[in-house]
Amino acid sequence: MAAAIGIDQLAPDLAPSQLREGLVAALGITAALLAWYAWRRWVLNERTMRNDAELTLPHILVWLSGGLATGILLTLAALMLL
């Protein structure tokens, strides 16, 4: 979310308007989805600990890391081409 706000407010000349707005929207939506997932995971962990069961490994971390790396590389490539 901080990146979306920073790009929107502090870097208006970073990229063409449509590309910048698309990047800000994608970052904002990603932040909202991750906040929802974190809340959902917290609820499940609380329930698991209450039942004295073993916590599970969050597989989304692999996808999140890969997606973030891909997004960073695509953003850098797009900015270098402009």
PyMOL commands that set and color helices and strands:
alter all, ss='L'
color gray80, all
select helices_A, chain A and resi 2-10+17-50+60-81
alter helices_A, ss='H'
color red, helices_A
deselect
rebuild
show_as cartoon
